[in-house]
């Protein structure tokens, strides 16, 4: 989820708060296909990513492009989308919490340490998607165009790059990644119309900690934040974990405001 958020922030300079509902929507599409219609769960994951990727095209064309360059109106639009889409899902499916079946069941035990296969598979998928995205950006023409737009939009336009096409591709990829994340987390945690709100905060923390403009740094920042979130509940109550974790991130940024791997936020 943070990876998709980072792409939109780097390429389009858009704080897409609606990423939360796209994450949620991907989980529900996967649930509908896998549980209600009985489609293979992995196939449902791919279809959910494709559906939300297509939604990304709609999002870029009709919700983001009209306000391109206007940060305030873009933020208002994405916040409005959160309210609208959460309400629609709430009306259609209700507030009942649902859960996807596990994509990979089992537990690996070694030396007194237990590791969920489900979480391991989720980590591997995330790492592979990150490597594929880095390869795409560095080795393909469209990826290089995305990089050029992220560095200097005006200069990219003057070189003949279609900035709107690049933005559409970036939004499609970002939404597909969010859908994959929502589907995987729907099996690990649960599905609800408001499941994206908490994850959005985590995604913003990861992107800022990694550094604006750093795609590869998202993995490192995610591991750091994940370690903090997994370790702190052992020492303190769960209610204080998020606040203390955020405090640690802020403390790191006080000494390194550009983030760990990128530019100053």
N, C-alpha and C positions, 0 to 999 in steps of 0.2 A: 504493500500500500504506500509506504514511504517512497519507494522507488518511482511510482507513478506520479506522486505529488511533486517529487524533485524534478522530474522531467518538465512538467508544466511550469514550475517556478523558474527553471533554468532557461527553457526555450521561449516561453510566452510571457514570462514575468507575471504570472497569474497565481494569486493565492486562491486556489480552487477549493474552497471549503465544501463544495458539493461533492468532493471526492469521498466524503463520509457516506453519502447515500448511494453512490455508485458501488462502493465496497459492500454495502448492505444489499443492494439490488442484485449483485452477482451471486451472493449467497442464496437469496431466495429463488433466483432463476435455476440455479443448480439443484436446489431442494425440490422444486416443482418437477424438474425433468427426471431426477433420480428416484425420488420417493413417490411422487404422485403418479408419474407416467411410466416408471419402471425402466428408464433408460440406464445403460451402464454408467456407473458413477464417474469414471474418468472421462467418458464421452460427454457427460453432462457438464463437467468442469470446462472442457474445451468449448462447448456450445455457449455456456454462460459467458466465457471470456469474449467470444465472437459477438454475442448479443450486446453486451455492454460496450464493446469496442465500436459497434455501429451506433449505439447511443452516443458515444463520444463524438462521432461525426455531427450528429444533430446538435449536441451541446456546443461544439465549437462554432458551427455555422450560425445558429440562431440565438445563442445565449452569450457567447464570449466575443465573437468577431465584431458585432455591432459596437462593443465598448472597448475595442482593442486600444491599448495605451491609456485608458482611463481607469486607474486603479480603484478609485472609490466606487464607481458604478459597477465595476466587475465584481467587487467584494459583495456589494448589495445584492447583485443578481445571484451569486452562488449561495448566499445565505437564504435568499428567497426560495431557491431550488431545494435546499434542505427541508424547509418547512413544508413546501408543497409535496415533495416526494415521500417524506416520512408520513405525512397525513394520508396520502393515497394508499400507501402500503398498510398503514394502520387500519384504514377503512376496509380494505380488501381482505386482509388476513387476520386482523385483530391483534391484540397485544400478547396473545399466547406465545410463549417461548417454544421454538422448535429446534431440532438438532439434526444435522446430517449424519448418516452412518459413517463410521471411520473409513478413511481411504486406505489405511494400512493398520491393521490391528496387531497387538502384541507388545511385549516389553523386553528390552535387552537388559540383562543383569550381569554385572561383572565387578567383582571385588566389593560387594556391598553397595554398589551404585546402580540405580535403576534408570533406564532411559526409554521413554515412550517411542515406539517405532513411528507412530503418527507424527510426533513433533520432529523426529529425525528426517522423515520424508519431506515434511513441510520446509525444513531448513535446506535440504538438498535442492528442492524445486526452486526456492528463492535464490540460492546461490547460482544455480544454472541459468535462471532468467536474467540475473545480474550480468553474468559473463556474456550471454547472448546479446544483451542490450549494449554492453561496452563494445563488443565486436561490431555490432550494427552501426554504432556511432562512429567508430574509428575507421571502418573498412568499406562502408558503402557510401554511394553518392548522396543519398538522402540523409544519412547520418552526418556526413560532413556539412551538408546544408543546415541541419539542425544545430550543429556546433557553431556554424557561422552566425546564424540568427541569434543564438544565445549570447555570443560575444559582442556583436555589433549589428543590430537589426537594420539600421539605415544603410550601413556599408553593404550588408547582404542584399538588400533591395537594389542598390546601385550596381551590383555585380550580376543582376538578372535573376536572382533567386525569388521564386514565388513564395512570399512569406506566409500567405494564407494556406497554401498546400502543405507547407512544412508544419504549420500550426495544427492542421487537421490530422496529419499523421501522428504528431506528438500527442494530441488529445486521444486519438484512437488507442495508441499503445498504452497511455496512462490509464485509461478506463479499463482496458483488458487486464492490465496488471492488478488493478483494484478488484476486479471481479474474481480473479484467481485467488487473491488474498481472502476475500470474503467467503469463497467456497471452502477453502482449506480451514479457515477459522470457524466456519459454521459446523465443522465436524469436531474441532478441538474444544470449542466453548459452546456456543449456541447461536441461534438466529432470533433476532427481534428487530422491530422497526427502528430502534434507536441504537443498534449495536455499533454503528459507525462513529458515534459522537466521541466515545472514549478513545477509539483507535485513531481518530483524526488528531487528537492532542498528542498522542504518541508519535504519529507520523511527522508532525510539525517539529517536535523535539528532536527527532532523529535527523531531519533535514538540516535544521539549524546547527546541531552538534557536528554533523558531517561537514558543513560549510556550504554556503550557497554556491551552486555551480559544480559541486562534486557529486557525480553519479556513483562512482566506485566507492566513495567514502560512506555511502548509505549502509553498506554491509558492516563496516567497522563500527559505525555509530550505533547501528541496530544491535550488534553484539554487546556493546558497552551498556546500552540502556536495558537490554534484555537481562544481562547479568545483574544489574542493579535491581531490577524488578523481581528477579528470582531469589536474590540473596536477602534483601531487606526484610521480607516477611518473617524470616527466621529470627530476626533480632527485634523487630518492632511489630505493632499491630498492623493489620492490613489496611486500615483506614489512613494511616500516616505514610504508607509506602509511596503512593503517587506524589504526595507533596514533597517528601524528602528526596525522591528521585528527581523531581523537577528542580529542587534546590541544588542538587549536585551538578546537574546540567548547567544551571545558571552560574555556579561557582567556576566550572571549567571555562565558560565563555568570558568570565571576568578576566581571566588570565590569557585567553586566546579568543578574542572576539570574532576572528575570521573563521572560527570553527576548527575542527581538527585537520581537515583536508582541503578546504576551499577558501572562498572569499568572505569578507566580513559581512555578517548578516545585518 
